[in-house]
Amino acid sequence: QERFVESGGGWVQPGGSLKLSCVASGFNFSSRHMAWWRQTPGKEREPVATISKTGGSAYFAESVSRRFTITRDNTKNTVFLHMNNLKPEDSAVYFCNAKLEYRNRSPLYDAWGQGTQVIISS
């Protein structure tokens, strides 16, 4: 069964940085594109960053491009989200999941982890 365990969130001041991690299990990690989503209360979960199976390409939501990067370690079934120059509007719970299609907005699996909370505030 697919499982995702996110970590690395916390509270930082605007302009700060965080590195999120997600350890995945229950599927062939290296054969799947991976992505991060985020969600705030009352809103739908939105994709923010996607990385290809090999890590050779990535793309980002416009709201986070040039500030976030995404990497993966296929030897450890882990995907990372590196967040820089954080803004209050980046505050959300962040989740990871796989994707069937690289440019698809939808997650591949129904299962979600508990997410990791990010709070950006002075």
N, C-alpha and C positions, 0 to 999 in steps of 0.2 A: 504494500500500500504506500502511496506517495506521502511524503512527509517533508515539511519545511520548518526549519528552526531559525528564526531571525534574531539578531542581537546587535548591539552597538549603539542603540539610540540613547538619548539623554537630553539634558538641557544645556543649551549653549547660547551665548549672546549673538545678536546679529553680526554678521561678518565672520563668524567662527566656522569651524569645520568638524565633520564627523565622518567616520567610516563604518558603514553597516556591513554585516556579514549574514549570509544565509547558507546553512548547510542543508542539502537536499538528500533524500534517500527514497528507495522504493521504485526507482526507474533508472534507465540508462542515462545518467546525467550528461555525458559527453555527446550524446546523440540529439540533445535538445537545445534549442535556443532558450535563453533564460531572460527573465525580466523582473523589474521592480515596479510595484504599484504603490500608491499611497491613498489614504482615505481620511477624511475629516468628518466629524459628526454631521449627519444630515445630507451628506453628499455621496455620490457614487465613487467607487474605487477607480482611480485613474492610473493608466500606465505612465511611468516617467522615464524609464530607460530600458533598453533591450540590448542584449549581446548575442552574437551568433554562436553556433555550436563550438567553434574553435577559438572564439575570442577575437577573431580577425576583424570584425566590424561591429559597430554599435550605432544606435541612434537614440535621440532624446526628445522628450517633450520640449517645445519651445521655451516654456517657463523655466526650465532647468539647464538648457543647453549653455555651454561655455562655463558652467559652474559645477556640474556633476560629471563624473566619469564612472564607467562600469567595467569591471574586470571579472575574470573567473579563473579558478584553479581546478581543472578537470581531474587532477590527481587526488583532490580532497573533496570533490563534489560540492564546491563552495563558490558562490557568486558574491561579489562585493559591490557596494555603492559608495563612491567617494564623493562627499558633498562639501563644497567649498563656498565661501561667501554666502553663507546661509542667511535667509530672510525670514521674517515672521510668517510669511505665507507658505513657507516650506513646512511649517508645523503640521504634523499628521502622524498617523500610524503607517508604517512602511511594511510592505509584504513582498515576498518573492513567489514566483511560480514559473513554470515552463510555458513555452509557446509552441504550438504546432507549426504555425507559419510566422516567419520573421516579422512581417509587417502587420500581422493581425493584432488587434487591440485586446483580444480575449485570451484569458489563461487557458492552458491545456487541461489542467486537472481541476476537479471540483474542490479538492482538499486545499485548505489554507492553513498556514501556521498562525501563531498568536500575534505575529507582527511585533514591531519594535517602535516604541513611541519616541518621536522627535519633537522637542519643544524649543522654539527659537524666540527668545524674549530677553529684553534688558531688565 
